Amino acid sequence: MSLVDQLDTVTDASAGTVDRHATTGTFESTSPASGALVGIFPVHDAEAVRETVERARGASERWAALGFDGRGKRLAAYRGYLARRLNELADLVHRENGKPHADAILEITLAIDHLAWAGAHARKTLGPRRVRAGMLAANHAAYLEYQPFGVIGVIGPWNYPVYTPMGSISYSLAAGNAVVFKPSEHTPAIGAWLAAAWRAAVPDAVDVFQVVTGFGDTGAALCGAGVGKLAFTGSAPTGRKVMAACAETLTPVLLELGGKDAMIVDDDADVVAAADAAVWGAMSNGGQTCIGIERVYATSAVYDRFVAEVTAQVQKLRPGSDDEASYGPMTMASQTGVVRRHVDAATAAGARVIRGDADPGLFPSENYLAPTVLLDVPEDNVAIREETFGPTLSITKVRDAEEALELTNTSATGLGGAVFTRSKARGLDLARRMRSGMTSINSVITFASVPALPFGGVGDSGFGRIHGEDGLKEFTRAKSITRQRVALPVNLMSFGRPATAADALARVMGMVHGRHR
Ligand code: NAD
Protein backbone atom coordinates (compact mmCIF):
# COMPACT_ATOMS: atom_id res chain seq x y z
CA MET A 1 0.00 0.00 0.00
CA SER A 2 1.36 3.44 -0.89
CA LEU A 3 1.90 6.07 1.78
CA VAL A 4 -0.73 8.17 0.06
CA ASP A 5 -3.30 5.42 0.59
CA GLN A 6 -2.21 5.26 4.20
CA LEU A 7 -2.37 9.00 4.74
CA ASP A 8 -5.63 8.95 6.62
CA THR A 9 -4.27 6.17 8.77
CA VAL A 10 -1.11 8.15 9.18
CA THR A 11 -3.06 11.18 10.23
CA ASP A 12 -5.13 9.14 12.63
CA ALA A 13 -2.04 7.44 13.98
CA SER A 14 -0.29 10.71 14.75
CA ALA A 15 -3.52 12.06 16.16
CA GLY A 16 -3.74 8.92 18.27
CA THR A 17 -0.53 9.78 20.06
CA VAL A 18 -1.16 13.49 20.34
CA ASP A 19 -4.87 13.95 19.88
CA ARG A 20 -6.06 12.22 23.02
CA HIS A 21 -4.87 15.23 25.02
CA ALA A 22 -5.69 18.32 23.09
CA THR A 23 -6.50 19.29 19.60
CA THR A 24 -9.03 21.81 18.52
CA GLY A 25 -10.74 19.84 15.82
CA THR A 26 -9.59 19.09 12.33
CA PHE A 27 -9.17 20.85 9.01
CA GLU A 28 -9.35 19.78 5.41
CA SER A 29 -6.69 20.04 2.75
CA THR A 30 -8.04 20.33 -0.77
CA SER A 31 -6.54 20.35 -4.25
CA PRO A 32 -6.12 23.89 -5.61
CA ALA A 33 -6.81 22.52 -9.11
CA SER A 34 -10.07 20.66 -8.50
CA GLY A 35 -11.13 21.41 -4.95
CA ALA A 36 -11.07 17.64 -4.26
CA LEU A 37 -10.35 16.57 -0.70
CA VAL A 38 -6.72 15.53 -0.16
CA GLY A 39 -6.87 14.77 3.56
CA ILE A 40 -8.21 15.70 6.98
CA PHE A 41 -5.73 16.69 9.64
CA PRO A 42 -5.79 17.52 13.34
CA VAL A 43 -5.37 21.10 14.51
CA HIS A 44 -2.73 20.52 17.15
CA ASP A 45 -2.97 22.94 20.03
CA ALA A 46 -0.29 24.20 22.41
CA GLU A 47 -0.47 21.19 24.73
CA ALA A 48 -0.25 18.72 21.87
CA VAL A 49 2.69 20.60 20.39
CA ARG A 50 4.49 20.64 23.75
CA GLU A 51 4.01 16.89 24.15
CA THR A 52 5.36 16.29 20.66
CA VAL A 53 8.42 18.39 21.43
CA GLU A 54 8.94 16.48 24.70
CA ARG A 55 8.85 13.16 22.83
CA ALA A 56 11.31 14.59 20.31
CA ARG A 57 13.60 15.67 23.15
CA GLY A 58 13.84 12.13 24.47
CA ALA A 59 14.48 10.85 20.97
CA SER A 60 17.10 13.53 20.29
CA GLU A 61 19.38 12.20 23.01
CA ARG A 62 19.40 8.72 21.47
CA TRP A 63 19.78 10.24 18.00
CA ALA A 64 22.77 12.34 19.07
CA ALA A 65 24.32 9.28 20.76
CA LEU A 66 24.25 7.38 17.45
CA GLY A 67 27.11 9.56 16.23
CA PHE A 68 27.80 10.61 12.67
CA ASP A 69 28.04 7.04 11.33
CA GLY A 70 24.84 5.79 12.94
CA ARG A 71 22.91 8.86 11.82
CA GLY A 72 24.50 8.76 8.38
CA LYS A 73 23.25 5.19 7.81
CA ARG A 74 19.72 6.14 8.79
CA LEU A 75 19.71 9.33 6.73
CA ALA A 76 20.85 7.23 3.76
CA ALA A 77 17.94 4.84 4.36
CA TYR A 78 15.55 7.80 4.37
CA ARG A 79 17.06 9.15 1.17
CA GLY A 80 16.76 5.72 -0.47
CA TYR A 81 13.13 5.50 0.58
CA LEU A 82 12.33 8.94 -0.83
CA ALA A 83 14.11 8.12 -4.10
CA ARG A 84 12.19 4.84 -4.49
CA ARG A 85 8.86 6.61 -3.80
CA LEU A 86 9.68 9.73 -5.79
CA ASN A 87 6.74 9.38 -8.16
CA GLU A 88 4.29 8.72 -5.35
CA LEU A 89 5.38 11.85 -3.50
CA ALA A 90 5.36 13.88 -6.75
CA ASP A 91 1.75 12.80 -7.33
CA LEU A 92 0.81 14.02 -3.88
CA VAL A 93 2.66 17.33 -4.41
CA HIS A 94 0.80 17.73 -7.71
CA ARG A 95 -2.53 17.06 -6.01
CA GLU A 96 -2.06 19.17 -2.91
CA ASN A 97 0.11 22.05 -4.17
CA GLY A 98 -1.05 22.05 -7.80
CA LYS A 99 2.30 22.20 -9.57
CA PRO A 100 2.87 19.95 -12.61
CA HIS A 101 4.16 16.45 -11.85
CA ALA A 102 7.47 17.14 -13.64
CA ASP A 103 8.12 20.23 -11.48
CA ALA A 104 7.35 18.16 -8.38
CA ILE A 105 9.93 15.57 -9.50
CA LEU A 106 12.53 18.33 -9.88
CA GLU A 107 11.72 19.74 -6.45
CA ILE A 108 11.99 16.36 -4.71
CA THR A 109 15.20 15.52 -6.59
CA LEU A 110 16.83 18.68 -5.24
CA ALA A 111 15.67 17.83 -1.72
CA ILE A 112 17.13 14.31 -1.93
CA ASP A 113 20.45 15.67 -3.20
CA HIS A 114 20.65 18.06 -0.24
CA LEU A 115 19.81 15.25 2.17
CA ALA A 116 22.69 13.19 0.72
CA TRP A 117 25.11 16.11 1.03
CA ALA A 118 24.09 16.91 4.60
CA GLY A 119 24.57 13.30 5.70
CA ALA A 120 27.92 12.99 3.94
CA HIS A 121 29.42 16.25 5.21
CA ALA A 122 28.21 16.37 8.81
CA ARG A 123 31.27 14.80 10.42
CA LYS A 124 33.81 16.88 8.50
CA THR A 125 31.91 20.12 9.19
CA LEU A 126 30.82 19.56 12.77
CA GLY A 127 33.01 16.86 14.27
CA PRO A 128 35.58 17.46 17.03
CA ARG A 129 38.87 19.01 15.93
CA ARG A 130 41.91 20.55 17.55
CA VAL A 131 42.62 24.19 16.88
CA ARG A 132 45.78 26.18 17.64
CA ALA A 133 45.76 27.35 21.23
CA GLY A 134 47.74 30.51 20.42
CA MET A 135 50.47 32.32 22.31
CA LEU A 136 48.64 33.07 25.55
CA ALA A 137 47.49 29.47 26.06
CA ALA A 138 50.46 27.69 24.50
CA ASN A 139 50.51 25.13 27.33
CA HIS A 140 46.90 24.09 26.61
CA ALA A 141 45.28 21.99 23.92
CA ALA A 142 42.19 23.59 22.32
CA TYR A 143 39.24 21.64 20.92
CA LEU A 144 36.25 22.76 18.90
CA GLU A 145 33.10 20.84 18.05
CA TYR A 146 29.56 21.67 17.00
CA GLN A 147 26.85 20.19 19.18
CA PRO A 148 23.17 19.83 18.31
CA PHE A 149 20.51 21.99 19.96
CA GLY A 150 18.34 18.97 20.77
CA VAL A 151 15.00 19.69 19.09
CA ILE A 152 14.57 22.00 16.11
CA GLY A 153 11.11 23.39 15.35
CA VAL A 154 10.60 23.80 11.60
CA ILE A 155 7.73 25.90 10.22
CA GLY A 156 7.28 25.71 6.47
CA PRO A 157 5.45 27.32 3.55
CA TRP A 158 3.39 25.68 0.80
CA ASN A 159 5.16 26.82 -2.38
CA TYR A 160 8.01 24.27 -2.30
CA PRO A 161 6.47 21.97 0.31
CA VAL A 162 9.27 19.37 0.07
CA TYR A 163 12.43 21.24 -0.92
CA THR A 164 12.01 24.21 1.41
CA PRO A 165 11.32 22.51 4.76
CA MET A 166 13.71 19.66 3.91
CA GLY A 167 16.45 22.30 3.68
CA SER A 168 16.01 22.80 7.41
CA ILE A 169 14.98 19.23 8.30
CA SER A 170 17.84 17.39 6.53
CA TYR A 171 20.56 19.66 7.89
CA SER A 172 19.05 19.60 11.40
CA LEU A 173 18.89 15.81 11.46
CA ALA A 174 22.40 15.43 10.04
CA ALA A 175 23.66 17.77 12.77
CA GLY A 176 22.21 15.44 15.42
CA ASN A 177 18.88 17.11 16.25
CA ALA A 178 15.35 15.79 16.37
CA VAL A 179 12.78 17.80 14.39
CA VAL A 180 9.17 18.80 14.93
CA PHE A 181 7.79 20.13 11.65
CA LYS A 182 4.68 22.28 11.20
CA PRO A 183 3.86 22.28 7.48
CA SER A 184 1.73 24.98 5.90
CA GLU A 185 -2.01 24.52 6.37
CA HIS A 186 -2.14 24.41 2.56
CA THR A 187 0.16 21.37 2.32
CA PRO A 188 -0.28 19.27 5.49
CA ALA A 189 -0.55 15.97 3.59
CA ILE A 190 2.92 16.43 2.12
CA GLY A 191 4.33 17.15 5.58
CA ALA A 192 2.56 14.10 7.02
CA TRP A 193 3.87 12.00 4.12
CA LEU A 194 7.47 13.08 4.78
CA ALA A 195 7.19 12.09 8.45
CA ALA A 196 5.44 8.81 7.61
CA ALA A 197 8.25 8.04 5.17
CA TRP A 198 10.75 8.67 7.96
CA ARG A 199 8.92 6.24 10.26
CA ALA A 200 8.91 3.61 7.51
CA ALA A 201 12.56 4.08 6.56
CA VAL A 202 14.00 4.58 10.06
CA PRO A 203 11.79 2.48 12.35
CA ASP A 204 14.23 2.58 15.28
CA ALA A 205 14.07 6.40 15.56
CA VAL A 206 10.47 7.28 14.73
CA ASP A 207 10.20 10.20 17.16
CA VAL A 208 13.26 11.91 15.71
CA PHE A 209 11.13 13.46 12.96
CA GLN A 210 7.51 14.28 13.81
CA VAL A 211 4.88 16.50 12.29
CA VAL A 212 2.24 18.68 13.94
CA THR A 213 -0.50 20.18 11.79
CA GLY A 214 -2.68 23.23 12.00
CA PHE A 215 -2.73 26.96 11.30
CA GLY A 216 -0.75 29.92 12.60
CA ASP A 217 -1.64 29.13 16.25
CA THR A 218 0.00 25.73 15.96
CA GLY A 219 3.11 27.39 14.54
CA ALA A 220 3.06 29.97 17.33
CA ALA A 221 2.77 27.13 19.88
CA LEU A 222 5.86 25.49 18.39
CA CYS A 223 7.81 28.74 18.92
CA GLY A 224 7.05 28.58 22.64
CA ALA A 225 7.29 24.82 23.16
CA GLY A 226 10.88 24.67 24.35
CA VAL A 227 12.62 23.89 21.06
CA GLY A 228 16.35 24.61 20.92
CA LYS A 229 15.98 26.63 17.74
CA LEU A 230 13.15 27.61 15.41
CA ALA A 231 13.67 27.50 11.64
CA PHE A 232 10.97 29.50 9.91
CA THR A 233 10.35 29.79 6.17
CA GLY A 234 7.50 31.99 5.03
CA SER A 235 6.50 35.61 4.63
CA ALA A 236 8.19 38.57 6.34
CA PRO A 237 5.09 39.60 8.35
CA THR A 238 4.82 36.12 9.86
CA GLY A 239 8.60 36.01 10.32
CA ARG A 240 8.36 39.11 12.52
CA LYS A 241 5.70 37.44 14.67
CA VAL A 242 7.80 34.26 14.95
CA MET A 243 10.85 36.25 16.03
CA ALA A 244 8.81 38.17 18.61
CA ALA A 245 7.35 34.93 20.00
CA CYS A 246 10.79 33.32 20.16
CA ALA A 247 12.18 36.38 21.94
CA GLU A 248 9.97 35.52 24.94
CA THR A 249 12.05 32.41 25.63
CA LEU A 250 15.28 33.61 23.95
CA THR A 251 14.87 30.81 21.44
CA PRO A 252 17.22 31.43 18.50
CA VAL A 253 15.58 31.74 15.09
CA LEU A 254 16.47 31.21 11.46
CA LEU A 255 14.30 33.28 9.13
CA GLU A 256 13.99 32.41 5.42
CA LEU A 257 11.58 35.05 4.11
CA GLY A 258 10.33 36.43 0.82
CA GLY A 259 12.13 38.24 -1.96
CA LYS A 260 11.73 40.49 -4.97
CA ASP A 261 14.66 39.12 -6.91
CA ALA A 262 16.07 40.96 -9.87
CA MET A 263 17.94 39.98 -13.03
CA ILE A 264 20.44 42.34 -14.63
CA VAL A 265 20.88 41.96 -18.38
CA ASP A 266 24.08 43.70 -19.47
CA ASP A 267 25.08 45.03 -22.93
CA ASP A 268 27.03 41.91 -23.87
CA ALA A 269 24.51 39.33 -22.57
CA ASP A 270 23.28 36.34 -24.53
CA VAL A 271 19.82 37.86 -24.87
CA VAL A 272 18.03 34.67 -25.92
CA ALA A 273 19.43 32.74 -22.95
CA ALA A 274 18.65 35.65 -20.60
CA ALA A 275 15.03 35.81 -21.83
CA ASP A 276 14.61 32.06 -21.49
CA ALA A 277 15.98 32.17 -17.93
CA ALA A 278 13.89 35.22 -16.99
CA VAL A 279 10.66 33.65 -18.23
CA TRP A 280 11.34 30.37 -16.47
CA GLY A 281 12.58 32.15 -13.31
CA ALA A 282 9.43 34.29 -13.23
CA MET A 283 6.69 31.96 -14.39
CA SER A 284 7.64 28.43 -13.34
CA ASN A 285 5.64 27.25 -10.33
CA GLY A 286 3.17 30.01 -11.28
CA GLY A 287 5.69 32.55 -9.99
CA GLN A 288 5.24 31.21 -6.46
CA THR A 289 8.97 30.96 -5.89
CA CYS A 290 10.78 32.89 -3.17
CA ILE A 291 13.88 33.08 -5.37
CA GLY A 292 11.85 33.62 -8.56
CA ILE A 293 12.78 36.51 -10.84
CA GLU A 294 10.23 39.29 -10.39
CA ARG A 295 12.16 42.25 -11.87
CA VAL A 296 14.47 42.55 -14.87
CA TYR A 297 16.70 45.55 -15.51
CA ALA A 298 17.91 45.40 -19.12
CA THR A 299 20.37 47.92 -20.53
CA SER A 300 19.19 50.12 -23.40
CA ALA A 301 21.56 48.24 -25.72
CA VAL A 302 19.61 44.97 -25.29
CA TYR A 303 16.20 46.09 -24.02
CA ASP A 304 14.24 45.87 -27.31
CA ARG A 305 15.69 42.49 -28.27
CA PHE A 306 15.14 41.18 -24.75
CA VAL A 307 11.50 42.31 -24.63
CA ALA A 308 10.84 40.78 -28.07
CA GLU A 309 12.38 37.47 -26.99
CA VAL A 310 10.47 37.40 -23.67
CA THR A 311 7.24 38.21 -25.52
CA ALA A 312 7.77 35.32 -27.93
CA GLN A 313 8.50 32.90 -25.11
CA VAL A 314 5.66 34.00 -22.86
CA GLN A 315 3.17 33.51 -25.65
CA LYS A 316 3.90 29.79 -25.61
CA LEU A 317 3.05 29.36 -21.92
CA ARG A 318 -0.20 27.85 -20.75
CA PRO A 319 -1.28 27.28 -17.14
CA GLY A 320 -3.23 24.11 -16.41
CA SER A 321 -3.30 20.98 -14.31
CA ASP A 322 -2.40 18.50 -17.07
CA ASP A 323 1.07 17.09 -17.70
CA GLU A 324 1.76 19.47 -20.60
CA ALA A 325 0.85 22.63 -18.65
CA SER A 326 3.64 25.17 -18.14
CA TYR A 327 2.59 25.75 -14.55
CA GLY A 328 -0.34 25.04 -12.26
CA PRO A 329 -2.91 27.07 -10.32
CA MET A 330 -2.22 29.50 -7.52
CA THR A 331 -1.93 27.20 -4.51
CA MET A 332 -3.53 29.77 -2.24
CA ALA A 333 -6.65 31.19 -3.90
CA SER A 334 -6.24 34.51 -2.03
CA GLN A 335 -2.90 35.10 -3.78
CA THR A 336 -4.73 35.74 -7.07
CA GLY A 337 -6.04 38.96 -5.49
CA VAL A 338 -2.51 40.14 -4.65
CA VAL A 339 -1.29 39.43 -8.19
CA ARG A 340 -4.25 41.25 -9.77
CA ARG A 341 -3.76 44.23 -7.44
CA HIS A 342 -0.10 44.55 -8.47
CA VAL A 343 -0.87 44.24 -12.19
CA ASP A 344 -3.69 46.80 -11.88
CA ALA A 345 -1.45 49.21 -9.97
CA ALA A 346 1.28 48.90 -12.60
CA THR A 347 -1.22 49.43 -15.42
CA ALA A 348 -2.76 52.44 -13.69
CA ALA A 349 0.73 53.92 -13.41
CA GLY A 350 1.23 53.65 -17.16
CA ALA A 351 3.01 50.30 -17.53
CA ARG A 352 2.53 48.42 -20.78
CA VAL A 353 1.26 44.86 -20.39
CA ILE A 354 2.13 41.79 -22.44
CA ARG A 355 0.13 38.63 -21.82
CA GLY A 356 0.53 35.10 -23.12
CA ASP A 357 -1.58 33.89 -26.04
CA ALA A 358 -3.49 31.38 -23.93
CA ASP A 359 -7.16 32.38 -23.57
CA PRO A 360 -8.01 32.89 -19.86
CA GLY A 361 -11.59 31.91 -20.74
CA LEU A 362 -10.26 28.39 -21.30
CA PHE A 363 -8.33 28.17 -18.02
CA PRO A 364 -9.79 25.51 -15.72
CA SER A 365 -10.73 28.07 -13.03
CA GLU A 366 -10.04 31.54 -11.66
CA ASN A 367 -7.11 30.07 -9.72
CA TYR A 368 -5.08 29.99 -12.94
CA LEU A 369 -3.40 33.24 -13.94
CA ALA A 370 -2.09 34.23 -17.37
CA PRO A 371 1.63 34.91 -17.69
CA THR A 372 1.97 38.69 -17.53
CA VAL A 373 4.90 40.94 -18.44
CA LEU A 374 4.89 44.55 -17.27
CA LEU A 375 7.04 47.05 -19.15
CA ASP A 376 8.46 50.22 -17.60
CA VAL A 377 6.68 50.17 -14.26
CA PRO A 378 7.63 53.20 -12.10
CA GLU A 379 10.10 52.21 -9.42
CA ASP A 380 7.86 53.36 -6.58
CA ASN A 381 4.97 51.14 -7.75
CA VAL A 382 3.78 48.30 -5.55
CA ALA A 383 4.48 45.90 -8.43
CA ILE A 384 8.18 46.76 -8.10
CA ARG A 385 8.43 47.21 -4.34
CA GLU A 386 6.46 44.23 -2.98
CA GLU A 387 6.65 40.49 -3.57
CA THR A 388 3.97 39.62 -6.15
CA PHE A 389 4.34 35.83 -5.97
CA GLY A 390 2.53 35.21 -9.24
CA PRO A 391 3.34 34.60 -12.93
CA THR A 392 4.45 38.18 -13.57
CA LEU A 393 7.69 39.82 -14.64
CA SER A 394 8.56 43.50 -14.85
CA ILE A 395 11.15 44.65 -17.40
CA THR A 396 12.70 48.08 -17.00
CA LYS A 397 15.08 49.83 -19.39
CA VAL A 398 18.25 51.19 -17.76
CA ARG A 399 21.26 53.14 -19.01
CA ASP A 400 23.81 50.51 -18.04
CA ALA A 401 24.49 47.69 -15.59
CA GLU A 402 25.50 50.14 -12.88
CA GLU A 403 22.05 51.72 -12.92
CA ALA A 404 20.55 48.22 -12.96
CA LEU A 405 22.55 47.32 -9.86
CA GLU A 406 21.55 50.52 -8.12
CA LEU A 407 17.84 49.82 -8.72
CA THR A 408 18.23 46.15 -7.81
CA ASN A 409 19.77 47.13 -4.50
CA THR A 410 17.02 49.56 -3.47
CA SER A 411 14.75 46.66 -2.49
CA ALA A 412 14.23 46.09 1.22
CA THR A 413 14.56 42.38 0.47
CA GLY A 414 17.62 40.60 -0.88
CA LEU A 415 17.24 36.87 -1.35
CA GLY A 416 18.62 35.78 -4.75
CA GLY A 417 19.18 37.32 -8.14
CA ALA A 418 20.82 36.87 -11.52
CA VAL A 419 23.26 38.61 -13.82
CA PHE A 420 23.63 38.00 -17.55
CA THR A 421 26.90 39.06 -19.17
CA ARG A 422 29.55 37.30 -21.27
CA SER A 423 32.32 38.87 -19.18
CA LYS A 424 33.39 36.65 -16.30
CA ALA A 425 35.01 39.53 -14.42
CA ARG A 426 32.00 41.82 -14.88
CA GLY A 427 29.59 39.04 -13.89
CA LEU A 428 31.46 38.28 -10.69
CA ASP A 429 31.81 41.96 -9.85
CA LEU A 430 28.07 42.62 -10.29
CA ALA A 431 27.16 39.44 -8.42
CA ARG A 432 29.38 40.40 -5.46
CA ARG A 433 27.88 43.88 -5.27
CA MET A 434 24.28 42.69 -5.61
CA ARG A 435 22.61 43.08 -2.20
CA SER A 436 21.38 39.51 -1.90
CA GLY A 437 22.35 36.26 -0.26
CA MET A 438 22.72 34.40 -3.57
CA THR A 439 23.30 35.32 -7.21
CA SER A 440 23.54 33.17 -10.36
CA ILE A 441 25.54 34.38 -13.36
CA ASN A 442 24.13 33.43 -16.78
CA SER A 443 21.37 31.28 -15.25
CA VAL A 444 18.65 31.59 -12.65
CA ILE A 445 18.21 29.84 -9.29
CA THR A 446 21.21 27.54 -9.88
CA PHE A 447 22.64 28.33 -6.43
CA ALA A 448 19.68 26.46 -4.90
CA SER A 449 20.80 23.23 -6.55
CA VAL A 450 24.39 23.35 -5.24
CA PRO A 451 24.32 21.65 -1.83
CA ALA A 452 27.66 23.15 -0.80
CA LEU A 453 26.30 26.69 -1.21
CA PRO A 454 24.51 28.31 1.74
CA PHE A 455 20.94 29.48 1.08
CA GLY A 456 19.46 32.58 2.71
CA GLY A 457 18.91 36.28 2.38
CA VAL A 458 19.71 39.75 3.65
CA GLY A 459 17.46 42.56 4.87
CA ASP A 460 13.76 41.71 4.85
CA SER A 461 14.57 38.33 3.27
CA GLY A 462 15.72 37.15 6.69
CA PHE A 463 18.93 35.82 8.17
CA GLY A 464 20.69 32.58 8.88
CA ARG A 465 21.50 29.93 6.31
CA ILE A 466 20.34 26.48 5.30
CA HIS A 467 22.42 24.25 2.97
CA GLY A 468 26.17 23.80 2.87
CA GLU A 469 28.53 23.85 5.81
CA ASP A 470 26.89 27.03 7.11
CA GLY A 471 23.53 25.21 6.94
CA LEU A 472 24.87 22.37 9.10
CA LYS A 473 26.43 24.78 11.60
CA GLU A 474 23.15 26.73 11.75
CA PHE A 475 21.59 23.83 13.65
CA THR A 476 24.39 23.50 16.20
CA ARG A 477 26.16 25.52 18.82
CA ALA A 478 29.91 25.73 18.87
CA LYS A 479 31.44 24.05 21.90
CA SER A 480 34.93 25.18 22.90
CA ILE A 481 37.16 23.18 25.22
CA THR A 482 40.68 23.72 26.50
CA ARG A 483 42.84 21.15 28.31
CA GLN A 484 45.98 22.15 30.17
CA ARG A 485 48.82 19.97 28.88
CA VAL A 486 51.58 21.25 31.14
CA ALA A 487 51.57 23.69 34.03
CA LEU A 488 53.74 26.81 33.56
CA PRO A 489 55.84 28.18 36.42
CA VAL A 490 53.89 31.44 36.16
CA ASN A 491 50.12 31.20 35.94
CA LEU A 492 48.69 34.55 34.79
CA MET A 493 45.16 33.51 35.70
CA SER A 494 45.89 33.09 39.37
CA PHE A 495 45.93 35.45 42.33
CA GLY A 496 49.28 33.86 43.05
CA ARG A 497 51.01 35.37 40.02
CA PRO A 498 54.06 37.49 40.78
CA ALA A 499 53.64 41.28 40.72
CA THR A 500 56.12 41.53 37.84
CA ALA A 501 54.14 39.22 35.54
CA ALA A 502 51.91 41.96 34.09
CA ASP A 503 54.93 44.11 33.20
CA ALA A 504 56.61 41.15 31.51
CA LEU A 505 53.41 40.48 29.56
CA ALA A 506 53.21 44.13 28.45
CA ARG A 507 56.80 43.91 27.18
CA VAL A 508 56.04 40.74 25.18
CA MET A 509 52.93 42.39 23.67
CA GLY A 510 55.02 45.39 22.70
CA MET A 511 57.50 43.13 20.90
CA VAL A 512 54.89 40.99 19.14
CA HIS A 513 52.20 43.54 18.23
CA GLY A 514 53.66 46.99 18.93
CA ARG A 515 55.69 47.11 15.70
CA HIS A 516 52.53 47.23 13.61
CA ARG A 517 51.54 50.73 12.56
P1 NAD B 1 3.21 32.44 5.70
O1 NAD B 1 4.12 33.39 6.41
O2 NAD B 1 1.81 32.84 5.52
O3 NAD B 1 3.17 31.03 6.48
C1 NAD B 1 4.31 30.26 6.68
C2 NAD B 1 4.06 29.31 7.83
O4 NAD B 1 3.93 30.05 9.05
C3 NAD B 1 2.80 28.46 7.71
O5 NAD B 1 3.11 27.14 8.11
C4 NAD B 1 1.86 29.13 8.69
O6 NAD B 1 0.88 28.26 9.23
C5 NAD B 1 2.81 29.55 9.77
N1 NAD B 1 2.33 30.65 10.63
C6 NAD B 1 1.38 31.59 10.37
N2 NAD B 1 1.25 32.43 11.42
C7 NAD B 1 2.14 32.03 12.36
C8 NAD B 1 2.52 32.52 13.65
N3 NAD B 1 1.93 33.58 14.19
N4 NAD B 1 3.50 31.88 14.31
C9 NAD B 1 4.13 30.80 13.75
N5 NAD B 1 3.81 30.29 12.55
C10 NAD B 1 2.84 30.90 11.85
O7 NAD B 1 3.93 32.13 4.33
P2 NAD B 1 3.39 31.22 3.12
O8 NAD B 1 2.30 31.96 2.42
O9 NAD B 1 3.13 29.84 3.58
O10 NAD B 1 4.69 31.16 2.18
C11 NAD B 1 4.98 32.11 1.19
C12 NAD B 1 6.10 33.01 1.64
O11 NAD B 1 7.23 32.23 1.98
C13 NAD B 1 6.56 33.94 0.54
O12 NAD B 1 6.82 35.21 1.07
C14 NAD B 1 7.85 33.30 0.07
O13 NAD B 1 8.74 34.18 -0.56
C15 NAD B 1 8.39 32.75 1.34
N6 NAD B 1 9.36 31.69 1.11
C16 NAD B 1 10.66 31.90 1.43
C17 NAD B 1 11.60 30.91 1.18
C18 NAD B 1 13.05 31.11 1.54
O14 NAD B 1 13.77 30.13 1.57
N7 NAD B 1 13.51 32.31 1.83
C19 NAD B 1 11.20 29.70 0.62
C20 NAD B 1 9.87 29.51 0.31
C21 NAD B 1 8.95 30.51 0.57
Boltz pocket constraint, residues with backbone or C-beta under 6 A from the ligand:
constraints:
  - pocket:
      binder: B
      contacts: [[A, 155], [A, 156], [A, 157], [A, 158], [A, 159], [A, 160], [A, 164], [A, 182], [A, 183], [A, 184], [A, 185], [A, 214], [A, 215], [A, 216], [A, 217], [A, 218], [A, 219], [A, 220], [A, 221], [A, 223], [A, 233], [A, 234], [A, 235], [A, 236], [A, 237], [A, 238], [A, 239], [A, 241], [A, 242], [A, 255], [A, 256], [A, 257], [A, 258], [A, 259], [A, 289], [A, 290], [A, 291], [A, 387], [A, 389], [A, 415], [A, 457], [A, 461]]
      max_distance: 6.0
